[in-house]
Amino acid sequence: MLGDGTGYLASVDDHGRVVHQMLSNYQHRELGGEGYLRLLELEPDGRTMHVRTYSPWYDQYLTAADQDFTIELDVG
């Protein structure tokens, strides 16, 4: 886990497929996490996943590169 409570790792499994692993733990922030949660949105193409971090308490997104990014999935 990184200092901001997030981590990401892409590794290759025994069959040559990319495995994406994410950790998001915001409880170290003020108020026990400020309500932040990870949102994963899969596009209709079935390959593109947008990852965003949102707080309904503040109605805002975190915009740092490790909080808002896109992953191309290996669906083959």
C-alpha positions as CSV (number, residue, x, y, z in Angstrom):
1,M,0.0,0.0,0.0
2,L,1.3,3.4,-0.9
3,G,1.3,6.5,1.4
4,D,-2.0,7.7,0.0
5,G,-3.8,4.4,0.5
6,T,-3.8,3.2,-3.0
7,G,-1.8,0.7,-5.0
8,Y,-1.9,-0.9,-8.5
9,L,-0.1,-3.8,-10.0
10,A,-0.4,-5.4,-13.4
11,S,1.3,-8.8,-13.7
12,V,1.1,-11.7,-16.1
13,D,-0.4,-15.0,-15.0
14,D,0.7,-18.6,-15.9
15,H,-1.3,-18.4,-19.1
16,G,0.2,-15.1,-20.3
17,R,-2.8,-12.9,-19.4
18,V,-2.5,-9.6,-17.7
19,V,-4.0,-9.6,-14.2
20,H,-4.8,-6.1,-12.8
21,Q,-4.8,-5.7,-9.0
22,M,-6.0,-2.6,-7.2
23,L,-6.0,-1.6,-3.5
24,S,-7.9,1.4,-2.3
25,N,-8.0,2.2,1.5
26,Y,-9.0,5.7,2.3
27,Q,-9.7,5.2,6.1
28,H,-6.5,7.1,7.0
29,R,-8.0,10.3,5.6
30,E,-10.0,12.7,7.7
31,L,-13.4,11.5,9.1
32,G,-12.4,7.9,8.5
33,G,-12.1,8.2,4.7
34,E,-14.3,11.2,3.7
35,G,-16.6,8.7,2.0
36,Y,-14.2,8.1,-0.9
37,L,-14.8,5.0,-2.9
38,R,-13.5,3.4,-6.2
39,L,-15.8,3.4,-9.2
40,L,-15.0,1.0,-12.0
41,E,-16.8,1.7,-15.3
42,L,-16.5,-0.9,-18.1
43,E,-17.1,0.5,-21.5
44,P,-19.4,-1.3,-24.0
45,D,-16.3,-2.6,-25.9
46,G,-15.6,-4.9,-23.0
47,R,-12.0,-4.0,-23.0
48,T,-11.8,-0.5,-21.6
49,M,-12.2,0.2,-17.8
50,H,-12.2,3.6,-16.3
51,V,-11.2,3.8,-12.7
52,R,-12.3,6.9,-10.7
53,T,-12.4,7.9,-7.0
54,Y,-15.4,9.7,-5.7
55,S,-16.8,11.0,-2.4
56,P,-20.6,11.4,-2.2
57,W,-19.9,13.5,1.0
58,Y,-18.1,16.2,-1.0
59,D,-19.7,15.3,-4.4
60,Q,-16.2,15.4,-5.9
61,Y,-13.6,13.2,-7.6
62,L,-9.9,12.9,-6.8
63,T,-8.0,13.7,-10.0
64,A,-4.5,12.5,-9.3
65,A,-3.1,10.0,-11.8
66,D,-3.3,7.1,-9.3
67,Q,-7.0,8.0,-8.6
68,D,-8.3,8.6,-12.1
69,F,-7.0,6.3,-14.9
70,T,-7.9,3.9,-17.6
71,I,-7.0,0.2,-18.0
72,E,-7.1,-1.8,-21.2
73,L,-8.2,-5.3,-20.3
74,D,-6.8,-8.4,-21.9
75,V,-9.9,-10.3,-22.9
76,G,-8.3,-12.7,-25.3
